[in-house]
Amino acid sequence: MSTINLADIRLVAFDVDGVFTDGRFYLSDDGIESKAFHTQDGFGIRQLLRAGIEIAVISGRSSAAVAARMAELKVAHVVQGCGDKVAALDKIAVSLGISVADCAYVGDDVPDLALLKHVGYAIAVANAVPAVHAQCDYSTAAGGGSGAVREVCELVLAARAKRS
């Protein structure tokens, strides 16, 4: 499992559907998709960024709502419509000069398994499928879309504060 102390994490990457959201998306009769994001998660992301920790979002789906929310939060590394999450994170890490061992990833479902096995610290949200929980170093108490992102942010920040 974990190959790194949580206090040494330099980049935290997140899936979107089921992590930033509860996994549901709303599709109107006009074909317009919308998602619900938890406000407290946004504050957590801002706190990590202020602490100098890089943030990435890697999603298998593409959504204008995700692009808008991540732009609002000033998340610079957003990959949507991604078929290979491991390659996407590797590219981001190389561009930042960060070892993948110094990265954490937060996921909830089977498409996240390869990346969860690839990073230094793997995190599952509370409502993740059992196969994801089995591969992770930590499972949140909160579910996706219900404060799990904020919980992860506070976990990383608390680990750093203990080290100081």
VONUNU-197405 format. One record per residue (C-alpha): x, y, z. Coordinates in pm, whole numbers, plus 50000, padded with zeros to 5 digits. Example, Ala and Ser with C-alpha at 12.3 -4.5 7.8 and 13.67 -1.06 7.14 Angstrom:
% residues 2
NODE	51230	49550	50780
NODE	51367	49894	50714
//
This chain:
% residues 164
NODE	50000	50000	50000
NODE	50142	50341	50099
NODE	50495	50419	49997
NODE	50500	50772	50140
NODE	50423	50963	50455
NODE	50110	51172	50397
NODE	50298	51483	50515
NODE	50528	51449	50211
NODE	50251	51456	49950
NODE	50322	51722	49686
NODE	50024	51663	49457
NODE	49671	51541	49529
NODE	49470	51424	49231
NODE	49098	51359	49236
NODE	48843	51179	49024
NODE	48526	51386	48977
NODE	48210	51176	48952
NODE	48164	51001	49285
NODE	48438	51207	49455
NODE	48365	51577	49398
NODE	48004	51474	49333
NODE	47781	51200	49470
NODE	47815	51021	49138
NODE	47491	51147	48990
NODE	47460	51393	48708
NODE	47144	51560	48590
NODE	47056	51562	48222
NODE	46780	51801	48107
NODE	46540	51732	47823
NODE	46762	51963	47617
NODE	47065	51742	47682
NODE	47230	51986	47923
NODE	47422	51820	48203
NODE	47459	51961	48553
NODE	47634	51842	48867
NODE	47622	51936	49233
NODE	47948	52024	49410
NODE	47991	52063	49786
NODE	48095	52418	49884
NODE	48312	52298	50171
NODE	48517	52087	49929
NODE	48606	52405	49742
NODE	48741	52565	50058
NODE	48958	52257	50119
NODE	49102	52279	49768
NODE	49186	52646	49820
NODE	49362	52559	50149
NODE	49578	52294	49981
NODE	49671	52534	49703
NODE	49766	52801	49961
NODE	49987	52544	50132
NODE	50174	52489	49805
NODE	50028	52147	49732
NODE	49943	52090	49366
NODE	49593	51976	49271
NODE	49487	51774	48968
NODE	49148	51653	48852
NODE	49140	51350	48623
NODE	48801	51236	48496
NODE	48689	50978	48245
NODE	48397	51199	48148
NODE	48390	51551	48008
NODE	48166	51820	48152
NODE	48141	52195	48115
NODE	48029	52206	48479
NODE	48358	52048	48589
NODE	48561	52288	48375
NODE	48374	52584	48524
NODE	48407	52465	48886
NODE	48776	52384	48856
NODE	48844	52720	48688
NODE	48663	52891	48976
NODE	48883	52701	49224
NODE	49196	52782	49018
NODE	49281	52414	48968
NODE	49538	52430	48688
NODE	49562	52059	48607
NODE	49227	51934	48476
NODE	49209	51634	48245
NODE	48863	51533	48122
NODE	48751	51257	47887
NODE	49054	51062	48000
NODE	49094	50701	47890
NODE	49428	50646	48068
NODE	49438	50808	48410
NODE	49784	50672	48490
NODE	49934	50834	48178
NODE	49750	51159	48258
NODE	49891	51176	48611
NODE	50238	51078	48491
NODE	50232	51366	48241
NODE	50122	51616	48509
NODE	50382	51490	48758
NODE	50664	51513	48503
NODE	50559	51866	48407
NODE	50575	51966	48774
NODE	50896	51775	48853
NODE	50714	51560	49108
NODE	50765	51188	49156
NODE	50446	50982	49130
NODE	50546	50839	49468
NODE	50485	51189	49610
NODE	50128	51194	49477
NODE	49798	51094	49630
NODE	49488	51001	49433
NODE	49126	50994	49547
NODE	48886	50762	49369
NODE	48563	50570	49403
NODE	48522	50310	49129
NODE	48691	50041	48921
NODE	48827	50285	48654
NODE	49034	50441	48935
NODE	49208	50119	49044
NODE	49513	50141	48817
NODE	49590	50495	48929
NODE	49526	50415	49294
NODE	49785	50134	49267
NODE	50028	50368	49087
NODE	50050	50660	49333
NODE	50230	50687	49665
NODE	49912	50729	49869
NODE	49570	50592	49767
NODE	49243	50724	49909
NODE	48887	50597	49870
NODE	48575	50797	49944
NODE	48330	50635	50186
NODE	48089	50529	49912
NODE	48358	50374	49691
NODE	48312	50021	49563
NODE	48470	49747	49779
NODE	48751	49680	49528
NODE	48866	50042	49565
NODE	48858	50033	49946
NODE	49071	49716	49934
NODE	49348	49901	49744
NODE	49358	50218	49951
NODE	49566	50347	50238
NODE	49278	50555	50370
NODE	48900	50568	50334
NODE	48712	50887	50411
NODE	48423	50899	50655
NODE	48237	51132	50417
NODE	48097	51019	50086
NODE	48169	51167	49748
NODE	47985	51496	49704
NODE	47931	51512	50080
NODE	48258	51656	50204
NODE	48504	51376	50115
NODE	48729	51615	49922
NODE	48741	51853	50219
NODE	48822	51562	50450
NODE	49117	51463	50229
NODE	49243	51820	50218
NODE	49229	51849	50596
NODE	49398	51510	50635
NODE	49695	51621	50423
NODE	49718	51959	50594
NODE	49701	51800	50943
NODE	49982	51559	50851
NODE	50196	51853	50742
NODE	50116	52047	51059
NODE	50224	51750	51276
NODE	50556	51732	51092
NODE	50631	52102	51152
//
